[in-house]
Amino acid sequence: MATLPTWIDERLEPTLDKKLTQRHVVEVMVESDRPFFSVQQLRSRVSPTVSKETVRNRLDELREIDVVAAETYPETITLYYINHPESPWPISPAGQRALDHDSPLETLSLADFLRLRNPAGIRTLVLAGLQLSLVLFAVGVGLIVLSIDAPVEASHGLLGAAGNLFVVCLVLLGAERLARAVRDDGVSGAVPTPNRFEPK
């Protein structure tokens, strides 16, 4: 079973004479990829032979010692999760660190992309592609209306589209950096101006 964090291990009752122990419930929750559980979902994982009431009793005990917390929703569904003291519900500290430092695209390697093994990264890439396609379409309509040639032209349509998309991405990146500079430093910080009082 899972190796429990020290803060959980120290709070658990050492009782072994119960049909279902606190430790077993927590180990199942820690091992699972799911961030939260209903009583029925936990029951099916810990032991289908124990009653829902037994699982609920262990969860209530774990709530009393602040190992587990719960959220109740209007449809009378209560979801239980590990009450990680270092990060907000329902994310584990490792998950919180991943969210703070890694976007799905940053974790998408070439091997994962080719084998389609990182769903979050691939979905992010696809959504970005769809949004950029819409931007490129709008830019193309604008160029037609203004009778301006595309910045990149090629004998093959895909090469031309790739070149124009690259130009659009560079423009968007520059615009984002300029907007960030204006937000952070104001217009004077975004546009460098010579200091009249600086000695030459």
C-alpha positions in Angstrom: 0.0 0.0 0.0 0.9 3.7 -0.2 3.5 5.2 2.1 1.6 7.9 4.0 3.0 11.4 4.7 4.1 11.8 8.3 1.4 14.3 9.2 -1.2 11.7 8.3 0.6 8.7 9.9 0.9 10.5 13.2 -2.9 11.2 13.5 -4.2 7.7 12.6 -5.5 5.4 15.3 -3.4 2.2 15.5 -6.6 0.1 15.9 -6.5 -3.1 13.9 -9.6 -4.9 15.2 -12.0 -3.0 13.0 -13.3 -4.5 9.7 -12.2 -1.3 7.9 -9.4 0.8 9.4 -8.7 4.5 9.0 -5.3 3.6 7.5 -6.8 1.5 4.8 -9.2 4.2 3.7 -6.5 6.9 3.6 -4.0 4.6 1.8 -6.7 4.0 -1.0 -7.3 7.8 -1.3 -3.6 8.6 -1.4 -2.8 5.9 -4.0 -5.7 6.8 -6.3 -5.4 9.3 -9.2 -8.8 10.8 -8.1 -8.6 14.0 -6.1 -12.0 13.3 -4.3 -14.5 10.5 -3.7 -18.1 9.8 -2.8 -18.7 7.2 -0.2 -19.8 4.7 -2.8 -16.6 5.2 -4.9 -14.5 4.7 -1.8 -16.5 1.6 -0.8 -15.9 0.0 -4.2 -12.2 0.5 -3.9 -11.6 -0.3 -0.2 -13.8 -3.4 0.0 -17.2 -4.0 -1.6 -18.0 -6.3 1.3 -18.2 -3.5 3.9 -21.2 -1.4 4.2 -21.5 2.3 3.1 -22.2 3.1 6.7 -18.8 1.6 7.8 -17.0 3.6 5.1 -18.9 6.8 6.2 -17.9 6.1 9.9 -14.2 5.9 9.0 -14.5 9.1 6.9 -16.2 10.9 9.8 -13.3 9.8 12.1 -10.8 11.0 9.6 -12.6 14.3 9.4 -12.4 14.7 13.2 -8.6 14.4 13.1 -8.3 16.7 10.1 -6.9 14.1 7.7 -10.0 14.2 5.5 -12.3 17.1 4.6 -15.6 17.1 2.6 -17.7 19.3 0.4 -21.5 18.8 0.2 -23.4 19.8 -2.9 -27.1 20.6 -3.4 -27.9 17.2 -4.8 -27.0 15.7 -1.4 -23.7 14.4 -2.8 -20.8 14.7 -0.4 -17.3 14.4 -1.8 -14.3 13.5 0.5 -10.7 14.5 -0.1 -7.3 14.5 1.7 -7.1 17.7 3.7 -3.6 18.6 2.6 -2.4 21.4 4.9 0.1 22.7 2.4 -2.3 23.3 -0.6 -5.9 24.1 -1.2 -8.6 21.5 -2.0 -8.5 19.1 -3.7 -4.9 19.4 -4.8 -2.0 17.6 -3.3 1.2 19.6 -2.6 2.8 17.9 -5.7 -0.1 18.8 -7.8 -0.1 22.4 -6.5 3.6 22.7 -7.4 2.9 21.3 -10.9 0.1 23.9 -11.4 2.3 26.7 -10.1 5.3 25.9 -12.3 4.3 23.8 -15.3 1.7 24.5 -17.9 0.4 21.4 -19.9 2.5 22.5 -22.9 5.6 22.7 -20.8 5.2 19.0 -19.8 4.5 17.9 -23.4 7.6 16.2 -24.8 8.0 15.2 -28.5 7.8 11.5 -27.5 4.5 12.1 -25.6 3.2 14.1 -28.6 4.1 11.3 -31.1 2.6 8.6 -28.9 -0.4 10.8 -27.8 0.5 10.1 -24.1 -0.1 13.5 -22.6 -3.8 14.3 -23.0 -3.7 17.7 -21.2 -0.8 18.9 -23.2 -2.3 17.7 -26.5 -5.7 19.3 -25.7 -3.9 22.6 -24.9 -2.0 22.4 -28.1 -5.1 21.7 -30.1 -7.1 24.5 -28.5 -4.2 26.9 -29.1 -4.1 25.8 -32.7 -7.9 26.4 -33.1 -7.6 29.8 -31.6 -4.7 30.8 -33.7 -6.5 29.5 -36.8 -9.4 31.8 -36.0 -6.9 34.7 -35.6 -5.2 33.9 -38.9 -8.6 33.7 -40.6 -9.6 37.1 -39.3 -6.2 38.6 -40.3 -6.7 37.0 -43.8 -10.1 38.6 -44.2 -8.7 41.9 -43.1 -5.9 41.7 -45.7 -8.4 40.9 -48.4 -10.6 43.9 -47.5 -7.5 46.2 -47.4 -6.1 44.6 -50.6 -2.8 43.8 -48.9 -0.7 40.7 -49.8 0.1 38.2 -47.1 3.5 38.7 -45.5 4.6 35.2 -46.5 3.8 33.5 -49.8 4.8 30.1 -50.9 4.1 27.7 -53.8 2.5 25.2 -51.3 -0.5 26.3 -49.2 0.7 24.6 -46.1 4.1 26.4 -46.2 2.4 29.7 -46.8 0.0 29.1 -43.9 2.9 28.0 -41.6 4.9 31.1 -42.5 1.9 33.5 -42.0 1.0 31.8 -38.7 4.6 32.2 -37.5 4.4 36.0 -38.3 1.0 36.2 -36.4 2.5 34.4 -33.4 5.5 36.8 -33.3 3.1 39.8 -33.5 0.9 38.4 -30.7 4.0 37.7 -28.6 5.2 41.3 -29.1 1.8 42.7 -28.3 1.5 40.7 -25.2 4.8 41.9 -23.9 4.0 45.5 -24.7 0.6 45.2 -22.9 2.3 43.6 -19.9 4.9 46.4 -19.8 2.1 49.0 -19.9 0.2 47.2 -17.1 3.3 47.0 -14.9 5.1 50.3 -15.6 2.5 52.5 -17.4 2.9 54.0 -20.9 6.2 55.8 -20.0 7.7 52.5 -18.9 6.7 50.7 -22.0 8.0 53.3 -24.4 11.7 54.2 -23.5 12.3 57.9 -23.6 15.6 59.8 -23.1 16.1 61.3 -19.7 16.6 65.0 -20.2 18.1 65.5 -16.8 20.7 62.7 -17.3 24.2 64.3 -17.7 25.8 63.6 -21.1 
